[in-house]
Amino acid sequence: MATAENQLIQLLPKAVRHRFLDRCEPFELLLSAELSERGQPLSHACFPRSGFLSLVIDVDSHPPLEVGMVGRESMLGSEMVLGLAKTPWRALVQGPGSSWRIGAEALRESLADMPELQQVVQTSLLVRLHQQTLAAACERFHTIGPRLARWLLMSQDRAQSDTFHVTQEFMALLLGVRRVGVTVAAREFQQSGLIEYHRGELTVLNRSALEAQACSCYAADGLLYADLTGHRH
C-alpha cells in the first residue's frame, strides 16, 4: 500500500514538523478497529497517512449513523485543543492504512510548545464542525442515491484508490438507512457503469458520472475544506 503524509502535519513549518514527529509513533490502522469509545477519554490523537476512519454515533435504539470521516486531510483528537478528551461518537477504521499517533498528554504539551501546531489543530476542528453541520442537513434532506454517491466519493478520496473494501451492511449503517435501500441504489450505479461491486470490494469505474449523481454536499464539503485550510482534499 502506498503511504502518503498527513496533510495537517505537512502544513507545519519544517522545523516544527520534525519536532512534532519526534514525539509521535507509527501506528497501523487495522480494518474495523475501534480507536475511541463514546463518552470515554481519548488516550491518543491520530494523524492518518493512508486509510481512514468513520466517526459513528449511537442514538437510543436506532442504527448507528456516521457523522464524520477522517483521512489524511485531518486528524482524530482535535478536541484536545479545547482541553476536552471525551467525544459523543466512536471512531472506527473504515479503510486500513498507516498513521502517526501521539498520547493525549504529549499532544497537549506540544500544543502549548508549538503555536503553529495549535493553529493547525484548531483549523482541523473548525473544518470538522462545519462538515458535520453539513452532514446533518444532508442526512435530513437528501435521498439515498445522491447520499450514497457522495459517501462513495468521500471514501475514494480518502482511500486514495479506485478500489476499496466496504460491505453493503456497512454502507447502510453509515448512511443510517435500511440495507435494501442501499442495495437498490448501488445496483443502479452498477447497471449504469459507475461502480463495480463484488464480495465487499468496490471499484469506482466512472468518477465524473458518480460526481454528477452525488448531492451538492460533496462539492460544498470540498469548498469548505479549501476555504478554511487553503488546500484541497
Buried (B, 14 or more C-beta within 10 A) or exposed (E): EEEBBBBBBEBBEEEBBEBBBEBBEEBEBEEEEEBBEEEEEBEBBBBBBBBBBBBBBEEEEEBBBBBBBBBBBBBBBBBBBEEEBEBEBBBBBBBBBBBBBBBBEBBBEBBEEBEBBBBBBBBBBBBBEBBBEBBEEBBEEBEBBBBBBBBBBBBBBBBBBEEBBBBBEBBBBBBBBEBEBBEEBBEBBBEEEBBBBEEEEBEBBBBEBBBEBBBEBBEBBBEBBEEBBEEEB
